[in-house]
Amino acid sequence: SLGEHTRAFIKIEDGCNRFCSYCIIPFARGRVRSKSIEALKAEVEKIANNGYLEVVLVGINLSAYGQDEGLNLADAVECVCAQEGIERVRLGSVEPEQMDEPMIKRLAAQPKFCPQFHLSLQSGCDNTLKAMNRHYDTAEYSKIVSNIRKTFDNSSITTDVMVGFAGETEDDFKDSMNFVKQTGFAKVHVFPYSRRKGTVADKAPNQVAPNIKEQRAKEMGELVAESRAEFLKTQVGMTESVLIERLRHGYLEGYTKNYTPVHIISDDENLCGQIVNVKITSAEDDYCMGTVV
């Protein structure tokens, strides 16, 4: 059984001004276009009136929200947090360099804001980041992660990592592995580089062979599985608010504010769609177990 009123998604930005060397999106979707604050207010009011408790703000390049309107992402978050009936607000994937200290402080000032940040990394190697035309290096990324962790209690940092990018050497891959390991992500989506016609990277020399991409994806996947397990262990013993989403196979399933999945042994379908306090009792393969308190 699914909770009828759990999570709603609002797309507040479309298009992209970032021309990464591997990405076709800016050519396919055009420049950044942001939803106005007025339109956002109307949409979130409708969502709240329909009983939803959580809103996720998403976009093609979410961090660029408001650049065409003299606003920024914190303005959108504050707008949604102000809506009565909405209890949680979280972000989709964001570009890390926009998460400066003033932005982080404004987000932290909102009690409804969920401290889970999906900061797109792509590679933990500076050589590869430069070839990708990303607008940050690993030192800047590390500083942003540090600022988030010192500002928010029990935050989680998740990300995407690409392996086998054009020209990625064995040393580059090892650098990326080391950076991912030292950062200690809560969860990582690992994927091999896929060529896209019309992009700079598609024409680059020294393309990585498919079998090497596959092996690197396997190695990175094993590494991030360990990181995931370590993060889940840190949640054991904590009492966190959990938005119950569904009842399945004798378990209630939901998420904490930092997006840790939690299973509760119960068949109480009435809790679906509600936020309850849960004591986390153990860490399993990809979720935590807990009891309602």
N, C-alpha and C positions, 0 to 999 in steps of 0.2 A: 504494500500500500504506500502510495506517495503522499506526502504532505501537500495539500493544495496551495498553501501560501508560504513558500519558502524563499526562493531566490529569483529575482528578476534582473535581466540584463538591459542596460541602456547604452546604445551606441552614441557616443557624443562627439566622435571625430572620424573623418574619412579622408582618404588621400594621404600622401606622404611627401615631405620635402627632403627626406634623407635618401641619397643615391648611393646605397651600398653597392659594391661592385658585383655582388651575386644576385641582386634582387630586381625583379621586373615590375614590382608593385607601383612605383612612382609613375611608370610609363602607362600602366594599365588603368590606374585609378585617379591620376592627376594630383594636383597640389592639395595641401591640407584645407579641409573645410570643417568648421566646428559648429556644433549645435548651439544655438543661443541660450543664454541663461533663462530667458523667458520660456522657451520651448522645453528646456530641461525641467523647470519648475512645474509646468503643466503636466509633463509626462510622469514625473515622480509622484505628483499628487494623485494621479489616476491609479498608479501602481499601489500606493498606500491605501487608497479607498477600496481596492480589490483584496486587501488583506495581506499583501506580501510584507515580509519583515526585513529582507535583505536585498540590497541593490548592488550590482556589480557594474562599474563604469568601464566600457571597452571602446576600442578604436583601433584603426590601422597603425597609427603612431600616437598613442594615447598621451604621451608626455608633451606633444605639441598642441594639446588642447588650448584654444583661446588665442593662439598667436595671431590669428587673423581678426580677432575681436578685442585685442588689448587686455586679455585675461590670461589666466593660467590654470593648471589642473586643480590647484587648491581651491579656486573659486567654485569649480564644479562640485568638488567634495563638500564644501561648506554649504552649498545650495541644497544638496541632497540630504545632508545631515540635519538640516533645519526642518525637514518635513516631519510632521507629527505622524507617528505610526511606523516609520522606518526605524528599525533598531540597529541595523548594521549596514555599513558602506565599505565596499572593498574595490580594489583596482584590478583590472586585467594586466596584461603585459605592458611594462613601461621601459622606455629607454633610460639607462642609468644616469647619463650626464645631466638630465633635467632635475634629478633629485638632489638639489643643493640644500644647504643647511636651512635657509629660510623656508623652503618648501616643506622640508621634513618637520620643522617646528610647527608650521601651520596645520599640517596633517595631524600631528600629535596632540594638538589642542582640541581636537574633535573626539569626544568620548565614544562616539558611534563608529569611528574609523577602525577598521580591522588591520592589525599590524602584520600583514602578509604582503611581501613585495616580490613580484616576479620581474626581476631585473635582467633583461636580455643581455647575455654575455657574448655568445657565439664562439669565442675562443679565449683561452687563458694564456695566449702567446702574443706578445706585442708585435712581432713580425707579421703574424697572421692578421691581427686586428688592423694593422696599417694597410695590408693588401686588400682587406675587406672594405676599406674606407669607412671604418667605424670611427666615431668622434671622441674616443677616450682610449686610455691605455689601462693596463692592469693596476697600476698604482692608484689612478683616479678611481677605478672601480672599487678597489679595496677600501679607500677612504670613505666612499659613499656607504658601503656595507657597514663599516665601523660606526659612522654617524647614526645610521638607522638603529643599530644594536644598542648604542648607548642612550638613545632617545626613547625607544619603545621597550617595555618589559615583554619578554618572551615573544619576540618577533620571529618570523621565519623568512628566509631568503630562498627563493626558488629561481630557476633559470633554464635557458636553452644552451646547449653546447653542440657546435658543428664540428665534425672531424673530417679529415681528408680534403680540406679546401685546396684549391689550386695552388701548387707550390709549397704545401705544408711538408716540411722535412720531418725526419724522425726526431730531431732535436726540438723542433717546433711543437710536435705532438707531446713530447715529454714535458716541455714547459707548460703546456696547457693542462696536462694531467696534474702536475705539481700545484698549479694555481687552484684548480678545482678542489684538490685535496685540502689545501691549507685554508680555503675559504669556508669549508664546512657547510655546504648547502643543505637545506631541508629536503629538496627534491630537484632533480635535473632531468630534463628531456634531452636525450642524446640522439643525434641523427647524422648520417653521412651527407656530405655536400652533394647536391644535385645540380647539374648544369642547366642554365636557362638561356635559350637563344636570345640574343639582343642585349645581353649583359656584358660588362667588361670582363668578368671572371671567366665567362665561357670561352673567350679568345685568349686567355692567359696561357703561357707555356707551363710545362711541368705539371700537367694534370695527374692526380693521384689515381693509381689503378684501382678498379672496383674491389679486388680481393684485399688490398691494403686498407681501403676505407672500411670494409666489413670487419677486419681484424681490429682496427682502431676503435670502431664503435663498440665492439665486444669488450675491449679492455676498459674503455671509458665507462661503459655500462656497469661493469663489475665494481669499479671504483665508486661510482655514485650510489650504487646499492648499499655499500658500506656506510657512506655518508648519510643516507636516508635512515638506516638502522640506528646510527648513533644519535641522530636528531630525535627520533621517536622515543628513544630511551630517556632523553632529557625531559620528556613530558610526564613521565611516570611520577606519581605522587602529587601532581598539581590538581587543583580544582578549577575547571574552566567552564565557561558558558558554552553550550553546544546547541546549535540549531538542528533539531531532529528533522530529517528529510524523508525517511521511509522506514517501513517495517518489512524485513525480508528474511525468510528462513529462521524465524525466531529471534532475530536481532533488530534492535533499533539502530539506524545508521544516521550519523550527522557529522557536523564539522565545528571545530572550535573557531575562535576569532582568527587564529593564525593558520587556519585551514588544515589542521590536523584531523584526519578522519578518525572517528570514534565509533565503536560498536558497543552496544549495551544489551545484555541478555534480558529481553523483555518482549512481551506480546501486546503491550499497551498501545494500541493504535491511536488512542486519543492524544498521545504526545507528539504525533507527527505534525509538523508545522509549528511547533512551539520551541522556545529557547529555555533550556533547563541547565542547572548547575550539575556538573558531572565530575566525580573523582576519578582520575585516570589511574588504573591499577596495573596495567602491563602494556608492553610494546610487542606487537606481533610482526608479521612480515611487512605489511604496508599500511598498518593502522594500529590504533591503540584500543584496548578494552577499558571500559569504565563502568561506574555505577552512579545512578542518580542520587544526589544528596539534597 
